[in-house]
Amino acid sequence: MHKKWPSVGKATVGVALVTVVFCLTRIERPSARRPAGYPQLVSIQDLRMSPDWCPPAAPAVPEDSNLFSAFGNSSVYAGSPQSGETGIITRPPIRTIRDKDPIYSAVAVDTRFDEVILMDNNMWGLRVFNRLDNTEPDAPFTDPKRIISGPETDIQFNNGLYIDPHNGDIYSVETDTGDKVVVFPRDAKGNIKPARILATPHRGFALAVDEDKQELFVGVQYPPEVAVYRKEASGNEKPLRSLQGESTRLSDVHGIAIDPKNKLLYAANWGHVSDYRIAGTGRFEDPSISAYPLNAEGDAAPLRVIQGPKTQMNWPAQMTIDPDTGDLYVANDMGHSVLVFKGTDQGNVAPRRVIKGNRTGLANPSGVFVDSKNKELWVSNFGNSSAEVFPLNADGNVAPLRTIRSAPLNKVSLKFGKVEALAYDEGRDQVWVPN
């Protein structure tokens, strides 16, 4: 996949027949239909409100013409079902549907400077706020203190975030096209080059650091792995060790957490078990959390596993641990909740506490962070351009202490991760988009 910086009016679109998908966004087209024959290239945003619609730049395409004859000047790639070959589409799209607001995939707190860093997966950036910022219900949003974003930053599809507690360095890992960790100084802002870049396995998703041993842990989705580097590693430096293999029970890793007191590593697994290097390994299991010794490597079995319907896990994402209590907090994406387990739990067990409900403001939470200094739990939402902070002992349908919102109240994010296909339901006049 070629690296592309997000921009208006240009897109790389893959179109395919969708038979089975796991996360779908439905787009209803306006009632007024285009004349027959117009190509309809669509991404995401409410069509009725989109300011990006523009009149077609060319006459309608004859019914017997193929898609490629409709385009004229700027490049987009698509495959021809007749020839199986790649063609070049050069006409700009008739309209673009996109989310113009941040989508927050992770959160961390710099307790020395009382700053909150939110990771924007939609526009590939990092936004820094004051820890005590609070967006009032009648306010449209809260402005960040500074933003790190732009093509020079080398941030792409960012999901994993770590803040150095000593010097405030910001670590960001890329899930898809970048295959790297980028590191910025605490006061970085704007379109700035990273201070350091570390090449990592494809599909790195989560970060954690053992500050005692100065080791950087990178959780990898597929093939599932936890790779361990020197904390200051850069370039093509190889990992010190790697945890991977069938015995590990790792599967589509979306979160990792370190318990430095008890020398333990935790991994949150979606349960999509597969390794393209080994035939016959593909299968589905229940989501899980697996625990290992902090120095585990190779095809090592977990010490214990939390798994089963009582756990309520549904796409468990980033994790964080309270080192004082051993409470393990899990952002439970599709459950719209935060689950709290004990690090010693195992088997099919219910969470000790669950933060969930209409008062919480949680919508597809994907990031969590324990602020031990201020006794607060931060949660970032993939579903509504916001982050909330709760007391560490929060339980049930409780309102947050404060909210940082980067979009109007009741915003529903379009939740695009990476669009890989489109399907049109002619009967319902709807476009379906798997992410």
C-alpha positions as CSV (number, residue, x, y, z in Angstrom):
1,M,0.0,0.0,0.0
2,H,1.3,3.4,-0.9
3,K,1.6,6.0,1.8
4,K,-1.1,8.7,1.3
5,W,-1.6,11.8,3.4
6,P,-5.3,12.5,4.0
7,S,-6.6,15.3,1.8
8,V,-9.9,16.6,0.4
9,G,-10.8,15.7,-3.1
10,K,-8.2,12.9,-3.5
11,A,-8.7,9.3,-2.3
12,T,-7.5,5.8,-2.9
13,V,-10.6,3.6,-3.1
14,G,-10.8,-0.1,-3.3
15,V,-14.2,-1.5,-4.5
16,A,-15.1,-5.2,-3.9
17,L,-18.1,-7.5,-3.5
18,V,-18.7,-7.8,0.2
19,T,-20.1,-11.2,1.4
20,V,-19.2,-11.3,5.1
21,V,-18.1,-8.3,7.1
22,F,-17.7,-7.7,10.8
23,C,-18.0,-3.9,11.2
24,L,-20.2,-2.1,8.8
25,T,-21.2,1.6,8.4
26,R,-24.4,2.3,6.5
27,I,-24.7,5.3,4.3
28,E,-28.1,6.4,3.0
29,R,-27.9,8.3,-0.2
30,P,-30.1,11.4,-0.8
31,S,-33.5,10.7,-2.3
32,A,-32.6,12.7,-5.4
33,R,-30.8,10.2,-7.6
34,R,-28.0,11.0,-10.1
35,P,-28.7,10.4,-13.8
36,A,-28.1,6.8,-14.9
37,G,-24.5,6.1,-15.7
38,Y,-22.7,8.5,-13.3
39,P,-19.9,6.9,-11.3
40,Q,-20.6,7.2,-7.5
41,L,-17.3,7.2,-5.5
42,V,-18.2,7.6,-1.8
43,S,-16.3,7.7,1.5
44,I,-18.0,8.8,4.7
45,Q,-20.1,11.7,6.1
46,D,-23.8,12.6,6.1
47,L,-24.6,13.1,2.5
48,R,-27.5,15.5,3.2
49,M,-25.2,17.9,5.1
50,S,-21.9,17.4,3.3
51,P,-20.4,20.8,2.1
52,D,-18.1,18.9,-0.3
53,W,-20.7,18.1,-3.0
54,C,-19.9,19.6,-6.4
55,P,-21.7,19.3,-9.7
56,P,-20.3,16.6,-12.1
57,A,-17.5,17.8,-14.2
58,A,-18.4,15.7,-17.3
59,P,-21.5,14.5,-19.1
60,A,-23.2,11.3,-17.9
61,V,-21.5,8.1,-18.9
62,P,-23.4,6.0,-21.4
63,E,-25.1,2.9,-20.1
64,D,-22.8,0.6,-22.1
65,S,-19.6,2.4,-21.0
66,N,-17.3,1.0,-18.3
67,L,-16.3,3.0,-15.2
68,F,-12.9,4.0,-16.5
69,S,-14.2,5.9,-19.5
70,A,-15.9,8.4,-17.1
71,F,-12.7,9.8,-15.6
72,G,-10.2,12.3,-16.8
73,N,-7.3,13.9,-14.8
74,S,-6.3,12.9,-11.2
75,S,-5.4,9.3,-10.4
76,V,-7.3,6.7,-8.4
77,Y,-6.8,3.0,-8.8
78,A,-9.5,0.3,-9.3
79,G,-9.7,-3.2,-10.7
80,S,-11.7,-4.2,-13.8
81,P,-14.0,-7.2,-13.2
82,Q,-13.8,-8.0,-17.0
83,S,-10.0,-8.1,-17.4
84,G,-8.9,-8.6,-13.8
85,E,-6.3,-5.8,-14.5
86,T,-5.8,-2.6,-12.7
87,G,-7.1,0.5,-14.5
88,I,-6.4,4.2,-13.8
89,I,-9.3,6.5,-12.9
90,T,-8.4,10.1,-13.2
91,R,-11.5,12.1,-12.7
92,P,-12.1,13.6,-9.2
93,P,-15.1,12.1,-7.2
94,I,-18.5,13.8,-7.6
95,R,-18.6,14.2,-3.9
96,T,-16.7,13.1,-0.8
97,I,-18.2,11.8,2.4
98,R,-15.8,12.1,5.3
99,D,-15.5,12.8,9.0
100,K,-13.9,16.2,9.7
101,D,-13.6,15.8,13.4
102,P,-10.9,13.9,15.4
103,I,-11.5,10.2,16.2
104,Y,-9.6,9.3,19.4
105,S,-8.0,5.9,19.5
106,A,-5.8,6.4,22.7
107,V,-5.2,8.7,25.6
108,A,-2.3,9.3,28.0
109,V,-1.5,11.9,30.7
110,D,1.8,13.7,31.3
111,T,1.4,14.1,35.1
112,R,4.5,16.4,35.4
113,F,3.0,19.1,33.2
114,D,-0.7,18.3,33.8
115,E,-1.3,17.6,30.1
116,V,-3.6,15.1,28.4
117,I,-2.5,13.7,25.0
118,L,-5.2,12.3,22.7
119,M,-4.4,10.3,19.6
120,D,-6.4,11.3,16.5
121,N,-6.7,8.2,14.3
122,N,-8.9,10.1,11.7
123,M,-6.5,13.0,10.8
124,W,-3.3,11.2,11.8
125,G,-2.2,13.4,14.7
126,L,-1.7,14.0,18.4
127,R,-3.7,16.7,20.3
128,V,-2.5,18.1,23.6
129,F,-4.9,19.5,26.2
130,N,-4.7,20.8,29.8
131,R,-5.6,18.0,32.2
132,L,-8.3,20.1,33.9
133,D,-10.0,21.2,30.6
134,N,-13.7,20.5,30.6
135,T,-16.0,21.1,27.7
136,E,-19.4,22.5,28.9
137,P,-22.5,21.0,27.3
138,D,-23.3,24.3,25.5
139,A,-19.8,24.7,24.1
140,P,-19.1,23.4,20.6
141,F,-15.7,21.9,21.5
142,T,-12.4,22.6,23.4
143,D,-9.4,23.8,21.5
144,P,-6.2,21.9,22.1
145,K,-3.0,23.6,23.4
146,R,-1.1,22.3,20.4
147,I,-1.4,19.7,17.7
148,I,1.3,17.4,16.2
149,S,0.1,16.6,12.6
150,G,1.2,16.7,9.0
151,P,3.2,14.7,6.5
152,E,6.5,15.4,8.1
153,T,5.4,13.8,11.3
154,D,5.2,10.3,9.7
155,I,2.1,9.6,11.7
156,Q,-0.2,7.1,10.0
157,F,-3.2,5.0,11.3
158,N,-1.9,5.7,14.9
159,N,-3.4,3.6,17.7
160,G,-0.8,3.0,20.5
161,L,0.4,5.8,22.7
162,Y,3.0,6.1,25.5
163,I,4.2,9.1,27.4
164,D,7.6,9.0,29.1
165,P,7.0,9.8,32.8
166,H,10.5,11.4,33.1
167,N,11.0,13.6,30.1
168,G,7.5,13.7,28.5
169,D,8.6,12.1,25.2
170,I,5.6,11.0,23.1
171,Y,5.6,7.5,21.5
172,S,3.1,6.6,18.8
173,V,2.8,3.3,17.0
174,E,1.2,2.8,13.6
175,T,-1.2,0.0,12.8
176,D,-1.0,-0.4,9.1
177,T,1.1,1.3,6.5
178,G,3.9,2.8,8.5
179,D,5.3,-0.2,10.4
180,K,7.0,2.0,12.9
181,V,7.1,3.8,16.2
182,V,7.7,7.6,16.0
183,V,8.9,9.5,19.0
184,F,8.5,13.3,19.6
185,P,9.7,15.6,22.4
186,R,7.1,16.7,24.9
187,D,6.8,20.2,23.5
188,A,6.6,19.2,19.8
189,K,3.9,20.9,17.7
190,G,2.8,21.3,14.1
191,N,4.2,19.5,11.1
192,I,7.5,18.4,12.7
193,K,9.8,15.5,12.0
194,P,10.0,12.8,14.7
195,A,13.1,12.9,17.0
196,R,13.4,9.2,16.5
197,I,11.8,6.4,14.3
198,L,11.9,2.7,15.1
199,A,10.9,0.1,12.5
200,T,8.5,-2.5,14.0
201,P,6.5,-5.5,12.7
202,H,3.5,-4.8,10.5
203,R,0.3,-4.0,12.3
204,G,1.7,-2.8,15.6
205,F,-1.2,-1.6,17.7
206,A,-0.3,-1.1,21.4
207,L,2.6,0.2,23.4
208,A,3.9,-0.2,27.0
209,V,7.3,0.4,28.7
210,D,9.1,-1.3,31.5
211,E,10.8,1.8,33.0
212,D,12.9,-0.3,35.4
213,K,14.5,-2.3,32.6
214,Q,14.2,0.4,30.0
215,E,12.3,-1.9,27.5
216,L,9.7,-0.9,25.0
217,F,6.9,-3.5,24.3
218,V,5.0,-3.4,21.0
219,G,1.7,-5.4,20.7
220,V,1.2,-6.6,17.1
221,Q,-2.2,-7.6,15.7
222,Y,-1.3,-10.1,13.0
223,P,0.5,-12.4,13.1
224,P,0.0,-11.9,16.8
225,E,3.2,-11.0,18.7
226,V,4.6,-8.9,21.5
227,A,8.0,-7.6,20.4
228,V,10.4,-6.1,23.0
229,Y,13.0,-3.5,22.2
230,R,15.4,-1.3,24.0
231,K,13.4,1.8,25.0
232,E,15.8,4.0,23.1
233,A,16.0,1.8,20.0
234,S,15.7,3.4,16.6
235,G,16.1,2.7,12.9
236,N,16.1,-1.0,12.0
237,E,17.3,-2.2,15.4
238,K,16.1,-5.8,16.1
239,P,14.0,-6.6,19.1
240,L,15.6,-8.0,22.2
241,R,13.1,-10.8,22.3
242,S,9.6,-11.7,20.9
243,L,6.6,-13.5,22.3
244,Q,4.8,-15.3,19.5
245,G,3.5,-18.8,18.6
246,E,0.5,-21.1,19.0
247,S,1.2,-21.8,22.6
248,T,1.1,-18.1,23.6
249,R,-2.7,-17.9,22.8
250,L,-2.1,-14.4,21.4
251,S,-4.7,-13.5,18.8
252,D,-5.2,-10.1,17.2
253,V,-3.5,-8.2,20.0
254,H,-5.2,-4.8,20.6
255,G,-3.9,-3.9,24.1
256,I,-0.9,-4.6,26.3
257,A,-0.2,-3.5,29.9
258,I,2.7,-4.0,32.3
259,D,2.5,-4.7,36.0
260,P,6.0,-3.6,37.2
261,K,5.4,-4.6,40.8
262,N,4.5,-8.2,40.0
263,K,6.6,-8.4,36.8
264,L,3.7,-9.3,34.6
265,L,2.7,-8.6,31.0
266,Y,-1.0,-8.6,30.0
267,A,-2.3,-8.8,26.4
268,A,-5.9,-8.1,25.2
269,N,-6.9,-10.5,22.4
270,W,-9.8,-10.2,20.0
271,G,-9.9,-13.9,19.4
272,H,-9.2,-13.9,15.6
273,V,-6.5,-16.6,15.6
274,S,-4.4,-16.8,12.5
275,D,-0.9,-16.9,11.2
276,Y,-0.4,-16.7,7.4
277,R,2.9,-18.6,7.8
278,I,1.2,-21.7,9.2
279,A,-1.5,-23.4,7.2
280,G,-4.7,-24.3,9.1
281,T,-4.2,-21.8,12.0
282,G,-7.3,-19.7,11.2
283,R,-10.1,-19.9,13.7
284,F,-12.3,-17.8,16.0
285,E,-12.3,-17.8,19.8
286,D,-13.8,-15.7,22.5
287,P,-11.9,-12.5,23.3
288,S,-9.4,-12.9,26.1
289,I,-6.8,-11.3,28.3
290,S,-3.7,-13.4,28.7
291,A,-1.0,-12.9,31.4
292,Y,2.7,-13.8,31.1
293,P,5.9,-13.3,33.0
294,L,7.4,-9.9,32.0
295,N,10.5,-11.6,30.5
296,A,8.5,-14.2,28.5
297,E,9.7,-14.9,25.0
298,G,9.3,-17.4,22.2
299,D,6.3,-19.7,22.1
300,A,5.6,-19.5,25.8
301,A,2.2,-20.4,27.3
302,P,0.4,-17.8,29.4
303,L,0.3,-18.1,33.2
304,R,-3.5,-17.6,33.1
305,V,-6.2,-16.4,30.7
306,I,-9.4,-14.4,31.4
307,Q,-12.0,-15.6,28.8
308,G,-15.6,-16.5,28.4
309,P,-19.1,-15.0,28.2
310,K,-19.2,-13.7,31.8
311,T,-16.2,-11.4,31.1
312,Q,-18.4,-9.2,28.8
313,M,-15.4,-8.6,26.5
314,N,-16.4,-7.4,23.1
315,W,-13.5,-6.1,21.0
316,P,-11.3,-5.4,24.1
317,A,-8.8,-2.6,23.1
318,Q,-6.2,-0.7,25.1
319,M,-5.5,-1.7,28.7
320,T,-4.0,0.0,31.7
321,I,-3.2,-1.2,35.2
322,D,-3.3,0.5,38.6
323,P,0.0,-0.4,40.1
324,D,-1.2,0.3,43.6
325,T,-4.3,-2.0,43.6
326,G,-3.6,-4.4,40.7
327,D,-6.9,-3.4,39.0
328,L,-6.8,-4.0,35.3
329,Y,-8.8,-1.5,33.2
330,V,-9.9,-2.6,29.7
331,A,-11.5,-0.3,27.1
332,N,-14.3,-2.5,25.8
333,D,-15.0,-1.0,22.3
334,M,-18.2,-2.7,21.1
335,G,-19.5,-3.0,24.6
336,H,-19.4,0.8,25.1
337,S,-17.9,0.2,28.5
338,V,-14.8,0.0,30.6
339,L,-14.3,-3.4,32.3
340,V,-12.2,-3.7,35.5
341,F,-10.6,-7.0,36.5
342,K,-8.1,-8.0,39.1
343,G,-4.7,-8.9,37.6
344,T,-5.0,-12.3,39.4
345,D,-8.4,-13.2,37.8
346,Q,-8.6,-16.1,35.4
347,G,-11.1,-18.2,33.5
348,N,-14.7,-17.2,32.8
349,V,-15.1,-14.5,35.4
350,A,-17.3,-11.4,35.6
351,P,-15.5,-8.0,35.9
352,R,-15.2,-6.6,39.4
353,R,-16.6,-3.3,38.1
354,V,-18.2,-2.1,34.8
355,I,-18.4,1.6,33.8
356,K,-21.3,1.7,31.3
357,G,-24.5,3.6,30.6
358,N,-26.0,6.7,29.1
359,R,-24.6,9.0,31.8
360,T,-21.0,7.9,31.1
361,G,-20.6,9.4,27.7
362,L,-18.8,6.3,26.5
363,A,-19.0,5.5,22.8
364,N,-16.7,2.8,21.4
365,P,-14.0,3.4,24.0
366,S,-10.6,2.3,22.7
367,G,-8.1,3.9,25.0
368,V,-7.7,4.0,28.8
369,F,-5.1,5.4,31.2
370,V,-4.7,5.3,34.9
371,D,-3.4,8.6,36.4
372,S,-2.1,7.3,39.7
373,K,-0.9,10.7,40.8
374,N,-4.4,12.3,40.6
375,K,-6.4,9.1,41.2
376,E,-8.2,9.4,37.9
377,L,-9.1,7.1,35.0
378,W,-9.1,8.6,31.5
379,V,-11.0,7.0,28.6
380,S,-10.8,8.0,24.9
381,N,-13.8,7.4,22.7
382,F,-13.6,6.3,19.0
383,G,-17.3,6.9,18.6
384,N,-17.8,10.6,19.6
385,S,-14.6,12.7,19.4
386,S,-14.2,12.9,23.1
387,A,-12.4,11.7,26.2
388,E,-13.8,11.4,29.7
389,V,-12.2,11.2,33.2
390,F,-13.6,9.2,36.1
391,P,-12.6,8.5,39.6
392,L,-10.5,5.4,39.8
393,N,-13.2,3.6,41.8
394,A,-16.0,4.5,39.3
395,D,-18.6,1.8,38.8
396,G,-21.9,1.6,36.9
397,N,-23.8,4.3,35.0
398,V,-21.9,7.3,36.4
399,A,-21.2,10.7,34.9
400,P,-17.6,11.6,34.3
401,L,-15.8,14.2,36.4
402,R,-14.8,16.1,33.2
403,T,-15.1,15.7,29.5
404,I,-12.9,17.0,26.7
405,R,-14.9,17.2,23.5
406,S,-13.6,18.0,20.0
407,A,-16.9,18.1,18.2
408,P,-20.5,19.2,19.0
409,L,-22.4,17.5,21.8
410,N,-24.1,14.2,20.7
411,K,-21.6,13.8,17.8
412,V,-21.6,10.3,16.3
413,S,-18.3,9.6,14.7
414,L,-18.2,7.8,11.4
415,K,-15.6,5.5,12.9
416,F,-13.7,4.8,9.8
417,G,-10.5,2.8,10.4
418,K,-9.4,1.9,6.9
419,V,-12.0,1.5,4.1
420,E,-11.2,-1.5,2.0
421,A,-14.5,-2.1,0.1
422,L,-17.9,-0.8,-0.7
423,A,-21.2,-2.5,-1.5
424,Y,-24.4,-1.0,-2.8
425,D,-27.8,-2.3,-1.6
426,E,-30.1,-1.3,-4.5
427,G,-33.3,-2.4,-2.7
428,R,-32.6,0.0,0.2
429,D,-30.6,2.6,-1.8
430,Q,-27.8,2.3,0.8
431,V,-24.0,2.1,0.6
432,W,-22.3,-0.3,3.1
433,V,-18.7,0.3,4.1
434,P,-16.6,-2.3,6.0
435,N,-13.8,-1.0,8.1
